[in-house]
Amino acid sequence: KAAPSAAAAPGTYDANPALVMHFGETEGNPKDSTAYGSNASAATAVLAPASLIGGGAAFSGTATVSVPSSASLRLIPAKGLTLSAWVRVEAEQTDAYVLALEDGAKSLVLGINGLAPFARLSDGASAPAEIRTAPTMVAGQWHHVAVSAGNGRIVLTVDGVELGSSPATVPEIAGTLTIGGSAAGGHSLAGGV
């Protein structure tokens, strides 16, 4: 079987990735490269065609990218979900959200406080499950950060190393995915993704 053409990006991903954004657009909002087509509905981040790996987005401390709720982009407890991104900050952050999937009081957040990544899962009923780490990021350098939720726990990974996990009540979350902040405003990231 022949490999799909690089021009046909949705054909290069199987059904597992729910969203892949390369931020390589020269105009318009960022687009999802998977077959699901969960494109951003709004974006105030500055898109750059050249970044760490292809395109990138610069977040000023007030800019965000919003992807609306969809059938494919959600946390299903039995299946689990991982949110991940390459991120670079030039200075310490204050409870900044890199990625946040939010549905009312329920949320899965991957963020940075100071130079320390953190992960938080809120089921909307009990105290959030949270992982806070020591500062592991270096200002001015790219780091791969990820949070996984499923199987009754959340896991925080930085640069391929698991930094912590926490038991958690994993709810279904089918809300807006915001890159660079919270859907309600605030928790703004100043850096590159």
Short mmCIF file of the C-alpha atoms (twelve columns), coordinates in Angstrom:
data_MODEL
# 
_entry.id   MODEL 
# 
loop_
_atom_site.group_PDB 
_atom_site.id 
_atom_site.type_symbol 
_atom_site.label_atom_id 
_atom_site.label_alt_id 
_atom_site.label_comp_id 
_atom_site.label_asym_id 
_atom_site.label_seq_id 
_atom_site.Cartn_x 
_atom_site.Cartn_y 
_atom_site.Cartn_z 
_atom_site.pdbx_PDB_model_num 
ATOM 1   C CA . LYS A 1   0.000   0.000  0.000  1 
ATOM 2   C CA . ALA A 2   1.344   3.428  -0.942 1 
ATOM 3   C CA . ALA A 3   1.891   6.039  1.748  1 
ATOM 4   C CA . PRO A 4   -0.502  9.002  1.633  1 
ATOM 5   C CA . SER A 5   0.766   12.159 -0.021 1 
ATOM 6   C CA . ALA A 6   2.117   14.794 2.377  1 
ATOM 7   C CA . ALA A 7   -0.335  17.183 0.747  1 
ATOM 8   C CA . ALA A 8   -3.161  14.995 2.088  1 
ATOM 9   C CA . ALA A 9   -2.359  15.580 5.776  1 
ATOM 10  C CA . PRO A 10  -5.549  13.980 7.190  1 
ATOM 11  C CA . GLY A 11  -4.542  10.689 5.574  1 
ATOM 12  C CA . THR A 12  -1.234  10.625 7.447  1 
ATOM 13  C CA . TYR A 13  -2.860  10.181 10.887 1 
ATOM 14  C CA . ASP A 14  -4.780  7.160  12.166 1 
ATOM 15  C CA . ALA A 15  -7.956  7.550  14.263 1 
ATOM 16  C CA . ASN A 16  -6.126  8.048  17.580 1 
ATOM 17  C CA . PRO A 17  -4.949  11.685 17.391 1 
ATOM 18  C CA . ALA A 18  -8.050  13.810 17.996 1 
ATOM 19  C CA . LEU A 19  -6.301  17.068 17.067 1 
ATOM 20  C CA . VAL A 20  -2.952  18.013 15.523 1 
ATOM 21  C CA . MET A 21  -2.078  21.658 14.877 1 
ATOM 22  C CA . HIS A 22  1.164   22.618 13.145 1 
ATOM 23  C CA . PHE A 23  0.523   26.412 13.139 1 
ATOM 24  C CA . GLY A 24  1.920   26.687 9.619  1 
ATOM 25  C CA . GLU A 25  -0.972  28.713 8.177  1 
ATOM 26  C CA . THR A 26  -0.103  32.009 6.553  1 
ATOM 27  C CA . GLU A 27  -3.662  33.324 6.912  1 
ATOM 28  C CA . GLY A 28  -6.814  32.425 8.811  1 
ATOM 29  C CA . ASN A 29  -7.153  30.384 11.991 1 
ATOM 30  C CA . PRO A 30  -5.017  27.311 12.711 1 
ATOM 31  C CA . LYS A 31  -6.292  24.111 11.139 1 
ATOM 32  C CA . ASP A 32  -6.470  20.551 12.449 1 
ATOM 33  C CA . SER A 33  -4.321  18.194 10.356 1 
ATOM 34  C CA . THR A 34  -6.354  15.091 11.294 1 
ATOM 35  C CA . ALA A 35  -9.388  13.794 9.417  1 
ATOM 36  C CA . TYR A 36  -11.623 15.107 12.244 1 
ATOM 37  C CA . GLY A 37  -11.207 18.701 11.052 1 
ATOM 38  C CA . SER A 38  -11.449 20.301 14.499 1 
ATOM 39  C CA . ASN A 39  -10.213 23.681 13.294 1 
ATOM 40  C CA . ALA A 40  -9.735  26.687 15.563 1 
ATOM 41  C CA . SER A 41  -12.732 29.006 15.690 1 
ATOM 42  C CA . ALA A 42  -10.712 31.975 16.961 1 
ATOM 43  C CA . ALA A 43  -7.027  32.830 17.250 1 
ATOM 44  C CA . THR A 44  -5.217  35.936 18.473 1 
ATOM 45  C CA . ALA A 45  -1.779  34.283 18.735 1 
ATOM 46  C CA . VAL A 46  0.757   35.293 16.089 1 
ATOM 47  C CA . LEU A 47  1.426   32.380 13.732 1 
ATOM 48  C CA . ALA A 48  4.969   31.941 12.462 1 
ATOM 49  C CA . PRO A 49  5.850   29.661 9.535  1 
ATOM 50  C CA . ALA A 50  9.241   28.792 11.083 1 
ATOM 51  C CA . SER A 51  9.569   27.583 14.663 1 
ATOM 52  C CA . LEU A 52  11.043  24.543 16.433 1 
ATOM 53  C CA . ILE A 53  9.403   21.988 14.119 1 
ATOM 54  C CA . GLY A 54  7.752   23.707 11.174 1 
ATOM 55  C CA . GLY A 55  5.254   26.391 12.161 1 
ATOM 56  C CA . GLY A 56  4.624   27.803 15.606 1 
ATOM 57  C CA . ALA A 57  2.466   30.249 17.526 1 
ATOM 58  C CA . ALA A 58  3.596   33.136 19.722 1 
ATOM 59  C CA . PHE A 59  1.444   33.965 22.747 1 
ATOM 60  C CA . SER A 60  1.793   37.506 24.107 1 
ATOM 61  C CA . GLY A 61  0.265   36.993 27.546 1 
ATOM 62  C CA . THR A 62  -3.215  37.859 26.260 1 
ATOM 63  C CA . ALA A 63  -3.451  35.801 23.053 1 
ATOM 64  C CA . THR A 64  -5.187  32.419 22.730 1 
ATOM 65  C CA . VAL A 65  -6.305  29.856 20.179 1 
ATOM 66  C CA . SER A 66  -9.773  28.344 20.715 1 
ATOM 67  C CA . VAL A 67  -11.018 25.034 19.331 1 
ATOM 68  C CA . PRO A 68  -14.747 24.427 19.861 1 
ATOM 69  C CA . SER A 69  -16.175 21.291 21.410 1 
ATOM 70  C CA . SER A 70  -16.612 18.381 19.012 1 
ATOM 71  C CA . ALA A 71  -17.476 14.690 19.107 1 
ATOM 72  C CA . SER A 72  -13.823 13.718 18.560 1 
ATOM 73  C CA . LEU A 73  -12.132 16.250 20.859 1 
ATOM 74  C CA . ARG A 74  -13.164 15.122 24.326 1 
ATOM 75  C CA . LEU A 75  -12.016 13.165 27.331 1 
ATOM 76  C CA . ILE A 76  -13.814 9.839  27.624 1 
ATOM 77  C CA . PRO A 77  -12.934 8.162  30.965 1 
ATOM 78  C CA . ALA A 78  -12.627 4.613  29.572 1 
ATOM 79  C CA . LYS A 79  -10.476 5.764  26.651 1 
ATOM 80  C CA . GLY A 80  -8.388  8.510  28.289 1 
ATOM 81  C CA . LEU A 81  -6.853  11.585 26.692 1 
ATOM 82  C CA . THR A 82  -3.383  13.087 26.384 1 
ATOM 83  C CA . LEU A 83  -2.747  16.788 25.783 1 
ATOM 84  C CA . SER A 84  0.782   17.682 24.703 1 
ATOM 85  C CA . ALA A 85  2.761   20.529 23.173 1 
ATOM 86  C CA . TRP A 86  6.241   21.825 22.573 1 
ATOM 87  C CA . VAL A 87  6.537   25.061 24.562 1 
ATOM 88  C CA . ARG A 88  9.180   27.726 25.105 1 
ATOM 89  C CA . VAL A 89  9.010   30.544 27.643 1 
ATOM 90  C CA . GLU A 90  11.524  33.328 28.103 1 
ATOM 91  C CA . ALA A 91  10.568  34.107 31.714 1 
ATOM 92  C CA . GLU A 92  8.676   32.671 34.664 1 
ATOM 93  C CA . GLN A 93  4.915   32.340 34.227 1 
ATOM 94  C CA . THR A 94  2.107   32.827 36.749 1 
ATOM 95  C CA . ASP A 95  -0.281  29.844 36.631 1 
ATOM 96  C CA . ALA A 96  -0.320  30.026 32.804 1 
ATOM 97  C CA . TYR A 97  -2.298  27.449 30.815 1 
ATOM 98  C CA . VAL A 98  -0.538  25.880 27.852 1 
ATOM 99  C CA . LEU A 99  -3.594  23.717 27.039 1 
ATOM 100 C CA . ALA A 100 -6.979  23.624 28.755 1 
ATOM 101 C CA . LEU A 101 -9.974  21.433 27.906 1 
ATOM 102 C CA . GLU A 102 -12.852 23.030 29.838 1 
ATOM 103 C CA . ASP A 103 -16.512 22.102 30.175 1 
ATOM 104 C CA . GLY A 104 -18.150 24.185 32.917 1 
ATOM 105 C CA . ALA A 105 -16.591 23.156 36.249 1 
ATOM 106 C CA . LYS A 106 -14.858 20.149 34.648 1 
ATOM 107 C CA . SER A 107 -11.394 20.680 33.161 1 
ATOM 108 C CA . LEU A 108 -8.081  19.117 32.209 1 
ATOM 109 C CA . VAL A 109 -5.243  21.663 32.324 1 
ATOM 110 C CA . LEU A 110 -1.565  21.545 31.396 1 
ATOM 111 C CA . GLY A 111 0.220   24.651 32.611 1 
ATOM 112 C CA . ILE A 112 3.346   26.373 33.871 1 
ATOM 113 C CA . ASN A 113 3.875   28.221 37.151 1 
ATOM 114 C CA . GLY A 114 7.262   29.886 37.465 1 
ATOM 115 C CA . LEU A 115 9.351   27.470 35.384 1 
ATOM 116 C CA . ALA A 116 7.516   24.452 36.811 1 
ATOM 117 C CA . PRO A 117 4.976   22.565 34.713 1 
ATOM 118 C CA . PHE A 118 1.753   21.415 36.370 1 
ATOM 119 C CA . ALA A 119 -1.310  19.326 35.550 1 
ATOM 120 C CA . ARG A 120 -4.809  19.574 37.009 1 
ATOM 121 C CA . LEU A 121 -7.996  17.554 36.501 1 
ATOM 122 C CA . SER A 122 -11.289 18.814 37.916 1 
ATOM 123 C CA . ASP A 123 -14.349 16.583 37.871 1 
ATOM 124 C CA . GLY A 124 -16.638 19.456 38.893 1 
ATOM 125 C CA . ALA A 125 -17.686 17.841 42.178 1 
ATOM 126 C CA . SER A 126 -14.619 17.056 44.309 1 
ATOM 127 C CA . ALA A 127 -11.264 18.714 44.930 1 
ATOM 128 C CA . PRO A 128 -9.127  18.759 41.764 1 
ATOM 129 C CA . ALA A 129 -6.367  16.191 41.288 1 
ATOM 130 C CA . GLU A 130 -3.188  18.162 40.763 1 
ATOM 131 C CA . ILE A 131 0.494   17.533 40.066 1 
ATOM 132 C CA . ARG A 132 2.948   20.326 40.865 1 
ATOM 133 C CA . THR A 133 6.671   19.863 40.273 1 
ATOM 134 C CA . ALA A 134 9.921   21.620 40.989 1 
ATOM 135 C CA . PRO A 135 11.107  23.973 38.238 1 
ATOM 136 C CA . THR A 136 12.278  21.661 35.440 1 
ATOM 137 C CA . MET A 137 12.062  24.009 32.489 1 
ATOM 138 C CA . VAL A 138 14.866  26.289 31.320 1 
ATOM 139 C CA . ALA A 139 13.884  29.748 30.064 1 
ATOM 140 C CA . GLY A 140 14.639  30.178 26.376 1 
ATOM 141 C CA . GLN A 141 14.632  26.446 25.625 1 
ATOM 142 C CA . TRP A 142 11.972  24.234 24.065 1 
ATOM 143 C CA . HIS A 143 10.366  21.558 26.245 1 
ATOM 144 C CA . HIS A 144 7.795   18.890 25.429 1 
ATOM 145 C CA . VAL A 145 5.055   18.887 28.084 1 
ATOM 146 C CA . ALA A 146 2.131   16.466 28.363 1 
ATOM 147 C CA . VAL A 147 -0.708  15.465 30.672 1 
ATOM 148 C CA . SER A 148 -2.575  12.178 30.352 1 
ATOM 149 C CA . ALA A 149 -5.878  11.451 32.067 1 
ATOM 150 C CA . GLY A 150 -7.454  8.009  32.233 1 
ATOM 151 C CA . ASN A 151 -7.525  4.759  34.215 1 
ATOM 152 C CA . GLY A 152 -8.310  6.669  37.410 1 
ATOM 153 C CA . ARG A 153 -5.251  8.938  37.376 1 
ATOM 154 C CA . ILE A 154 -3.465  11.841 35.734 1 
ATOM 155 C CA . VAL A 155 0.196   11.796 34.691 1 
ATOM 156 C CA . LEU A 156 2.518   14.743 33.984 1 
ATOM 157 C CA . THR A 157 5.416   14.206 31.573 1 
ATOM 158 C CA . VAL A 158 8.138   16.688 30.612 1 
ATOM 159 C CA . ASP A 159 10.718  15.976 27.914 1 
ATOM 160 C CA . GLY A 160 9.691   12.308 27.906 1 
ATOM 161 C CA . VAL A 161 10.151  11.840 31.675 1 
ATOM 162 C CA . GLU A 162 7.188   11.166 33.965 1 
ATOM 163 C CA . LEU A 163 7.432   13.771 36.723 1 
ATOM 164 C CA . GLY A 164 4.413   12.692 38.714 1 
ATOM 165 C CA . SER A 165 1.015   11.078 38.813 1 
ATOM 166 C CA . SER A 166 -2.055  11.410 40.977 1 
ATOM 167 C CA . PRO A 167 -5.183  9.335  41.525 1 
ATOM 168 C CA . ALA A 168 -8.166  11.119 40.012 1 
ATOM 169 C CA . THR A 169 -11.855 10.804 39.300 1 
ATOM 170 C CA . VAL A 170 -11.784 11.092 35.506 1 
ATOM 171 C CA . PRO A 171 -14.986 12.691 34.161 1 
ATOM 172 C CA . GLU A 172 -16.155 13.043 30.598 1 
ATOM 173 C CA . ILE A 173 -15.113 16.480 29.342 1 
ATOM 174 C CA . ALA A 174 -16.412 17.713 25.991 1 
ATOM 175 C CA . GLY A 175 -15.811 21.440 26.107 1 
ATOM 176 C CA . THR A 176 -13.623 24.032 24.426 1 
ATOM 177 C CA . LEU A 177 -9.895  23.422 24.042 1 
ATOM 178 C CA . THR A 178 -7.960  26.638 24.609 1 
ATOM 179 C CA . ILE A 179 -4.276  27.015 23.811 1 
ATOM 180 C CA . GLY A 180 -2.427  29.747 25.707 1 
ATOM 181 C CA . GLY A 181 -5.016  30.477 28.394 1 
ATOM 182 C CA . SER A 182 -8.438  29.700 29.813 1 
ATOM 183 C CA . ALA A 183 -11.668 29.784 27.793 1 
ATOM 184 C CA . ALA A 184 -13.063 32.196 30.406 1 
ATOM 185 C CA . GLY A 185 -10.006 34.479 30.105 1 
ATOM 186 C CA . GLY A 186 -6.930  34.715 32.279 1 
ATOM 187 C CA . HIS A 187 -4.201  32.151 32.988 1 
ATOM 188 C CA . SER A 188 -2.444  33.616 29.954 1 
ATOM 189 C CA . LEU A 189 0.766   32.168 28.539 1 
ATOM 190 C CA . ALA A 190 3.633   34.358 27.364 1 
ATOM 191 C CA . GLY A 191 5.751   32.168 25.121 1 
ATOM 192 C CA . GLY A 192 5.835   29.987 22.049 1 
ATOM 193 C CA . VAL A 193 4.012   26.781 21.184 1 
# 
